[in-house]
């Protein structure tokens, strides 16, 4: 005979639409546990996959993370690698690889810092700015798709929850 916990587990079938492809996914959600971490990671991966498909269908070869760097540099050009790493919540080696690919594509350039020769500053090129102009309507469209079906109040609550992660989790694990 199944345990009480096993009997309380509900299985929800959800159809996730990504571009023109449909994937059926079983997501077991326990009544006693929300599985928020799983849902957040799954949502992030679904969105990342969808963004890649949107970029690819528009003829943009870069990744969402590379696009993120371009937008950060447009906002404040000449950021250091460490500044970009913090802004993207990524480690320096990941950002270095992203910058290498962007530089090879001619979208950014790397310069030694005048204040500290051990540090590089990253600058967006004219070609990178042109890529931003291509990316902006795509990103705007996906943002609108995310908001579709939700009230403004629901979206404000959603954004508040997402922003709370920065204060709750950016300083590392807390004691029990």
Secondary structure, 3 states (H helix, E strand, C coil): CCCHHHHHEEEEEEEEEECCEEEEEEEEEECCCCCHHHHHHHHHHHHHHHHHHHHHHCCCCCCHHHHHHHHHHHHCCCEEHHHHHHHHCCCHHHHHHHHHHHHHCCCEEEEECCCCCCCEEEEECHHHHHHHHHHHHHHHHHHHHHHCCCCHHHHHHHHHHHHHHHHHHCCCCCCC
